[in-house]
Amino acid sequence: MAAAECCLVSPTPISIWAPFGALFHLINKKRYIRKSQRVLSEASDTQYSFYSVRLMPPRSSGIPKDETMRKKAVIVFSGGQDSTTCLIHALPKYDEIHCITFDYGQRHRAEIEAARELAQALGVTAHTVLDLKLLNELTVSSLTRDNIPVPIANEAGIEVPNTFIPGRNILFLTFASIYAYQVQAQTVITGVCETDFSGYPDCRDDFVKALNSAIKLGMDYQLQFETPLMWLTKSETWALAEYHGQLELVREHTLSCYNGIKGSGCGECDACSLRSKGLNEFLKNKKRFMNSMRYRLSLT
Amino acid sequence: MAAAECCLVSPTPISIWAPFGALFHLINKKRYIRKSQRVLSEASDTQYSFYSVRLMPPRSSGIPKDETMRKKAVIVFSGGQDSTTCLIHALPKYDEIHCITFDYGQRHRAEIEAARELAQALGVTAHTVLDLKLLNELTVSSLTRDNIPVPIANEAGIEVPNTFIPGRNILFLTFASIYAYQVQAQTVITGVCETDFSGYPDCRDDFVKALNSAIKLGMDYQLQFETPLMWLTKSETWALAEYHGQLELVREHTLSCYNGIKGSGCGECDACSLRSKGLNEFLKNKKRFMNSMRYRLSLT
């Protein structure tokens, strides 16, 4: 299925090898999956060269594409289930994929390490970790550190949580867009999801569309935001990983757990509960979730 | 004039002192202007307490406002002519003004120092300098520093300037909005201007309005972007400073010069040329520019 979809979205130019295309893709995909699993199990600091472990070779016909025709995407990548599934879904569609991970002082450095290992194993073009610890300085309690005093919210009688940072996704998408402009990518991908969103308004479809319009105007640049998971349930997100033959990779090597434990996690926190509930439902009724996921994403 | 406008935009509750209001404001304004000039000439690291040098006393009636009724604004403040004029224009309208200056490795640290001195002299509630040097890491040349190589634009045959950062104002406004949410301000003010904008699409009115909509959705918070200079010429911006009795302060203590020289600057760079051209035109025909500025801003 994945191979067929890959051919659909990025058809190789007609050549004498065309009739062998589907077979070639299937063999190549299996080889790739084995390779990415091996890379992850050996997880090391090895530097991967360009396309060393790409899902599909960029030019199977041997005819190099014009540089300006190359399809490029930037993905907001945390190394969790959602963004990793988005990455796996995007790999066959693009000639170059750039991952951005934001370091805003997450509780567990393991999250950034997991993202780095996954990006390397999946063979993305580039993986950049941006230091956004500034975000933590924008809490009310931090604002009081400045040179002229500012009233503390509680003293003033206002209820402002001093850990919650609204607008985090606005910043992530804006930085990803600036990056996209610099590398001349046409797409920014994010794994935000309205279906089981956690109450954050910056995960909603309306907001993503509005910000996309504002950014196109503000940079005078044609850039599309893609949100493949926006209308999927957690079980359907698992189905998408299965569709691309990467269920095990997502299951074992992504990190969503609030306690910083990879794979099935601590099993107790909210993130683990949501993840395992979705997985169990999917495993119980694979066919149903594969069908609904295919329908929502218009996949064959 | 300024006193009259101040009364219009933030009327004091009726009290036995009401008939003396205009006279009181005039005396107070003159005292304030003298004080802010003295503070600047003595420029030091002194910590100013709340409202120590406010343009208008926050509660002339003696009746304290309910905390939730306090009008608060956050201003993107560089210490240049435009943002300083915006600040002067905003002071009589708000109970609290928070200035944000972005440190993104500007050529001259003097810019940040000028902003700091002006914010203190004008008696804002708080002045925050946010470290945004990360912006410089988002140039194409910098992207190549990462752990997996990325093609250099020139090698790939694409013309991408490696110093220009699109989306700078998008970030400034987003950070200012996050800050505004934290201190529960209702307004974000920026001195961007379409009339003599420097070719940057993120200075246009359409963009500012689109981003305002996106941010309201993304933070689920009613926040208004104000752009008082959007349709003013440079001469009209000088007229606005004069209207508030602060022409000399803006002329002597703001820093717009690319060579980092305060006041009239080096006299040679583009910024100095634009600034002095506007000033000379204004001084030649004050009445005309005062009238057109008043008309555009609907001032009495």
Chai-1 contact restraints between the chains, C-beta under 6 A:
chainA,res_idxA,chainB,res_idxB,connection_type,confidence,min_distance_angstrom,max_distance_angstrom,comment,restraint_id
A,E67,B,A156,contact,1.0,0.0,6.0,A-B,restraint_1
A,E67,B,G157,contact,1.0,0.0,6.0,A-B,restraint_2
A,A126,B,D146,contact,1.0,0.0,6.0,A-B,restraint_3
A,A126,B,I148,contact,1.0,0.0,6.0,A-B,restraint_4
A,A126,B,V150,contact,1.0,0.0,6.0,A-B,restraint_5
A,H127,B,I148,contact,1.0,0.0,6.0,A-B,restraint_6
A,T128,B,D146,contact,1.0,0.0,6.0,A-B,restraint_7
A,L138,B,I178,contact,1.0,0.0,6.0,A-B,restraint_8
A,V140,B,Q182,contact,1.0,0.0,6.0,A-B,restraint_9
A,D146,B,A126,contact,1.0,0.0,6.0,A-B,restraint_10
A,D146,B,T128,contact,1.0,0.0,6.0,A-B,restraint_11
A,I148,B,A126,contact,1.0,0.0,6.0,A-B,restraint_12
A,I148,B,H127,contact,1.0,0.0,6.0,A-B,restraint_13
A,V150,B,A126,contact,1.0,0.0,6.0,A-B,restraint_14
A,A156,B,E67,contact,1.0,0.0,6.0,A-B,restraint_15
A,G157,B,E67,contact,1.0,0.0,6.0,A-B,restraint_16
A,I158,B,Q184,contact,1.0,0.0,6.0,A-B,restraint_17
A,P166,B,Y181,contact,1.0,0.0,6.0,A-B,restraint_18
A,P166,B,M219,contact,1.0,0.0,6.0,A-B,restraint_19
A,G167,B,I178,contact,1.0,0.0,6.0,A-B,restraint_20
A,G167,B,M219,contact,1.0,0.0,6.0,A-B,restraint_21
A,I170,B,T174,contact,1.0,0.0,6.0,A-B,restraint_22
A,I170,B,G218,contact,1.0,0.0,6.0,A-B,restraint_23
A,L171,B,T174,contact,1.0,0.0,6.0,A-B,restraint_24
A,T174,B,I170,contact,1.0,0.0,6.0,A-B,restraint_25
A,T174,B,L171,contact,1.0,0.0,6.0,A-B,restraint_26
A,T174,B,T174,contact,1.0,0.0,6.0,A-B,restraint_27
A,I178,B,L138,contact,1.0,0.0,6.0,A-B,restraint_28
A,I178,B,G167,contact,1.0,0.0,6.0,A-B,restraint_29
A,Y181,B,P166,contact,1.0,0.0,6.0,A-B,restraint_30
A,Q182,B,V140,contact,1.0,0.0,6.0,A-B,restraint_31
A,Q184,B,I158,contact,1.0,0.0,6.0,A-B,restraint_32
A,P201,B,G218,contact,1.0,0.0,6.0,A-B,restraint_33
A,P201,B,D220,contact,1.0,0.0,6.0,A-B,restraint_34
A,D202,B,G218,contact,1.0,0.0,6.0,A-B,restraint_35
A,D206,B,L217,contact,1.0,0.0,6.0,A-B,restraint_36
A,F207,B,L217,contact,1.0,0.0,6.0,A-B,restraint_37
A,F207,B,G218,contact,1.0,0.0,6.0,A-B,restraint_38
A,A210,B,S213,contact,1.0,0.0,6.0,A-B,restraint_39
A,A210,B,A214,contact,1.0,0.0,6.0,A-B,restraint_40
A,A210,B,L217,contact,1.0,0.0,6.0,A-B,restraint_41
A,L211,B,A214,contact,1.0,0.0,6.0,A-B,restraint_42
A,S213,B,A210,contact,1.0,0.0,6.0,A-B,restraint_43
A,A214,B,A210,contact,1.0,0.0,6.0,A-B,restraint_44
A,A214,B,L211,contact,1.0,0.0,6.0,A-B,restraint_45
A,A214,B,A214,contact,1.0,0.0,6.0,A-B,restraint_46
A,L217,B,D206,contact,1.0,0.0,6.0,A-B,restraint_47
A,L217,B,F207,contact,1.0,0.0,6.0,A-B,restraint_48
A,L217,B,A210,contact,1.0,0.0,6.0,A-B,restraint_49
A,G218,B,I170,contact,1.0,0.0,6.0,A-B,restraint_50
A,G218,B,P201,contact,1.0,0.0,6.0,A-B,restraint_51
A,G218,B,D202,contact,1.0,0.0,6.0,A-B,restraint_52
A,G218,B,F207,contact,1.0,0.0,6.0,A-B,restraint_53
A,M219,B,P166,contact,1.0,0.0,6.0,A-B,restraint_54
A,M219,B,G167,contact,1.0,0.0,6.0,A-B,restraint_55
A,D220,B,P201,contact,1.0,0.0,6.0,A-B,restraint_56
